[in-house]
Amino acid sequence: MTKTAAEADAAVLTSVAGGLARIELNKPRAINALSHDMVEIVAEALATWREDDAVAAVVVTGSGERGLCAGGDIKAIHRALVEGTDGAARFWADEYRMNSAIARYPKPYIALMDGIVMGGGVGISAYASHRIVTETSQVGMPETGIGLFPDVGGTWLLARVPHRAGMHMALTGEPVGPADAIRYGLADTFVPRERLPELLDALAAEPGDVDAVLARFAAEPPASGLEADEEWIAEAYAHDTAAEVVEALAAHPSPRAQETAATIRTKSPLSVAVTFEMVRTAGEMTLDEVLERDFAAGVEIAKHPDLREGIRAQVIDKDRNPQWRPASLAELDPSVVAAVVGAVQDRKVFS
């Protein structure tokens, strides 16, 4: 259906029809990257529908062909850091509250995780009660490549992935396809992309019977991409520090393991070490505890140069050549990592 001029300009489209409430992220040229105002719109809609007896279920989709959501609006984060405002902190706090609200939502919340689903896109979808992937789905947390860590509770999700594949995803930033997203507990059901319009129609017709509708559309996903690598992943990531993991990967006879070591060495050393510690410890924490830690650690890591530099290299100047400080894990002061992971802020996400 063609959008009106007003709809085309709206960053988020919300509607209710036949008991099905819809959220459509509507910034296709930016792969629906989440801005602060988008988070506020989604959170307000969810709060309204929570108390609305006419709404039986909620579905979130992304506009365009490229994906549900590529993550947060990191250009806005970069601008806030450069200008010295608290814009990044305010965005993170509201985004994490939204993530928690999705995880606790009392009605079926259905996420169509089609195409690119990265970072904040994982946060708006992976806590859904019903998570749908297609043959185009690429699900991941690429934050070590911009000087951050898998936030939006990403370390909580990845800590629960078997065979240490979650740690692999966290440190490398590499996404997984639909079969592995289901295998690793990041999604639930595979539906071919061409059937998504039909699925949405069926959900609108039967919003009170989401499980039965999804069962009719469920299909077998394409083959796994990581399953064949799980043996060396489990072995190489079974070490006590990020530096030891990289050394083990580089020394492993598998060419894929050696390539992985090279990949991790291109990421921010501070981000890699912080991410390792956060994934390693998130398994004993609740989601809200992890989100609270994400906020404190995000504010703290933003005091270091890598986040500004990583975003600059990725989306501002686009030279893809970040100059990390320090440049290697060997040069990294462990006390700096501990200060980020253990940071405490006066401002809280949940209070």
N, C-alpha and C positions, 0 to 999 in steps of 0.2 A: 504494500500500500504506500502511495506517495505521501510524504510528510508535507504539512502546511509550512509556510514561511516561519511561523512562530515555533512550530515543533522542530524545524531544522536548526533553529538557533538555540534551543534548549539543551543544556548539558545532560539532563536526565529527564526522561519522559515517564510519567506515572499514570496509571489508569486502572479502573476496575470494571470488569464485564463478566456477568454470569457467575459471580463468586470467586473469580480468579483475579487477583491484583497483579499488575505487571510493573516491573522496573526495567527500563531500557536505558543503559548507559549510551550517551549519544554524542560522542566525540570521535567519530570513526577515523578522521585523519591522524589523531593521536592514539589510535587503537584504544580509545575510551579510557585513557589515563585519568585516574581519580584526582580531582582538585578538591580543595577544602569545601567549596560550595556544593559539589556533588555529594560528598560525604554527608553534609548537613541535610540535603534533600532526601537522600536515602534513609537516613536515621529518622527523620520526621515522618516519612511515609510509613516506615515499619512501626513506629510508635502508634500512629493513627490506626493502622489496620489491625494492630494487636487487639484493640478494644472494639473493633467493628465486626458485629455478628454476621454482616453480609459478606465478609471476606472469609473464604474457606482455605485458601492457599495463596502463596506468593511465588512468582517466578521472576528471576533476574536474567536478562540477556544483554548482549552488546550489539550496537549498531555497526553495520558494515560487514565486510567479508574477512577481516584480518584477525579478529579475536574478541573475546569477552572484555578483556582489560589487560593492558600491558604493565600496569603497576600504578604507583602514585605519580603525581605531577612533579617530577624531580627538578624541572626548570624552576618551579615556584620555590622548592626547597633551597635550591642554589641561590636564588635571588634573596631569600630571607637570610641565609648565612652570610652572603656578601654584604648585605645592608645592615646586618647586626640586629635584626628584629627577632621577635619570638614566634614568627609565622610558622616555622617548621614544627616547633613544640606544640603550638595550638592545633595544627593539622594532625600531628601524630596522636594527640590525646583524644580528639574527636573520632579519628579513624579507628583507634583501638576500642573505644566504647561501642562503635558500630559493629566491629568484629565480634565483640562479646555478646551484643544483642542478637546477632545472627545465630550464634552458637546456642543461645538460650531460647530462641523463638518458639512460641507455643503452638504455632501452626506450621503445616508443611511449607518449607522454603526450598524452592527448586532452582538450582543454578545450572544454566546451560553453558558448560565450560568448553565452548567451541573455539577453535583457533588458539591464539596466544592468550595464556592465562599466567601472568607473572606477578610476583611481588604482591602489591595491593589487590591485584586481580584474584590471587589465591585467598586473600583475606576476605573478600566479598563473596567467595564461592565455596571454599573448602570446609567451612563450618555449617554449610547447608544440610538440611535433613535428607535431601535428595540431590545428588551431584551427577550430572550427565556429561559424558565426554563423547567426542566424535573422532573420526579418522584424522581430523586436522588438529586435534588438541595437542598443545605443548604446554605442560604445566611445570613451573619451576620458580625458584627463588634466586635471582641473579645478583643479589646485593653485594657480594664480595668484590664484584667488578666495578662498583662505584664508591667503595670506601665505607659501606654500611655493613649490616648483617641481616639475615633473614628475619625481618620484623613482622608485624601483624600476627604475632604468635607463631611464625613459621618454624622456629626452633622447637616449639611444642609439638607441631605436626611431624617434623622430620625426626625428632627423637624417638618416635613410635614406629618408624619405618623399619622393617626387618632387614637382617643381613648387613646392617650398617650402611645400607644404600642411602638412608636419609643424610648421614654425615657426608657421603660422597656428593649428593645433590647440593648440600649446603656449602661445601668448600669450593666446588667447581662452578656452581651456578648453572649447571647444565640442566635443561628441562627433560621431562620424560613424556612419552606418548601415552595414548589412551590405555593400553594394556597395563603398563607399569603404574599409571596413576591409580587404576583400580587395584592392582596387585599390592601397592604400597599404602592403601587406605586413604588416598587423596581424592578419590572419586568412587562412584558406586555402579554406574550403568553406562553401557555403550549404546548409542543410537546413531545410525548413519546420518551425516549432515543433511542429506537431501530429505530426510523425514522429519526434520525439526519443525517446519511449518505445520505439518500434519499433527505432530505431537502437541504443539501449542493449542491447536484447535481442539484436540481431544481433552486437554487439561481444562480448557475453558468450558467445555461441555460437561465435564465430570470433575469439578474441582474438589469434591468431597471424597474422591476415591483415587488419590494420586498413585498409590502403590499398584493398583490394578491397571491403570493407564500405562504406567511405565513398563509393567510386565509385558504388555502387548507390543511395545516398541523395542524392547531390549534385544540386542543382537550380540554376536561374538566379536570382540575387538580384534584388530590386527595383532600380529605376533609381538611379544615383549621385546624391548630393546636392550634391557639391562640384565635380564635373567641369566644370560650366558656369562656375565661378568661378576656375578655375585660371589663366586669363590674367592677371587683375588681382592674384591672389595672388602669382604668380611675379614680377610687376613691382613691386608695393608692398613686398614683403618683401626685395627685393634692395638693402638698405641696410646701413650699417655699425653702426648703433646702434638700440636699441628706439625711442628718441625720433624718429629719422628715419623709421622704419617707420610709426609712428602718424601723423606729419605727412603722409607719402605717402598713406596710406589716407584721411585726412580730405580731402585735396585731389583724390583720384581722382574721375572723373565717375561711377563706378558707385555707385549708392545702397547696394549691399551692402558695398562697401569703406568707405563713410562710416559705415555702421552698425557695422562691425567696429572702426573707430577709436574710436567711442563705447563699445563693449563693453570694449576693452582699457583705456580710461581709468577704468573702474570697478574694475579689478583693483589689487592691491598694486603700486605703482610699483617697490619693491625687488624683488619677485618677478618682475615682467615683465622688468626689466633683467637680473637674474641668469639667468632662464630663457633669454633671448635669447643670452647669452654661452655658456651650457651647451649649448644646441642647436647653436650655430654651431661649437663645437669638438668635439662628441662624435663627429663622423664619422670622426675620425682615431684614436679610442680603442677599446679592447676593451670588452666588456660589463662585465667585472670591474673594469676601470679606472674606468668610469663609476659603477659601484655604490660603489666606494671613495670616489670624489669626492662622490657623493650623500650618503654618510654624513658626511664632513667638512663639507660645505656645509650639510647639515641641522642639525648641531649648532651651526654658526656662525650661521645665519640665525635659529635659535631664540633667540638672544641679543637679537634686535631685537623690537620690540613687535608687528609685523604678524601673526606667526603666531598668537599668543594672541588678538589682536583679530579676526582673520579667522575663527577657529574659534568665538569667542564670538558673532559676528554671524550665523554660519551655523547652528550647531547648539545653542548654549547659550541665548542670549537670543532667537535666531531673528528679530532685527529686520531682518536683511539690509541693514544700514547701517554697514559697517565704517568706522572713522575711521583711515585709513592715515597713517603717519608715515615719510617725508614724504608729502604729499598728491598730488604730481605727479612725473612723470619729470623735469621741468625743475628741481625742487628737490633731486633726488637727487645725492648726492656719489659720483662714479665710484669713488673709493677704497674706499667701503663695498662696492660691487658686487665690486670686485676682491678684497677681503678674504674675501668669502663664496665666490666661485668658486675662489679659490686657497687656501682654508683647509686646514690640515694638523692632524690630531688625533693625540694619543698613542695612543688606542685605534684599532684597525684592524678592518675587516670580515674581510679575508683576511690571515692572517699565518702 
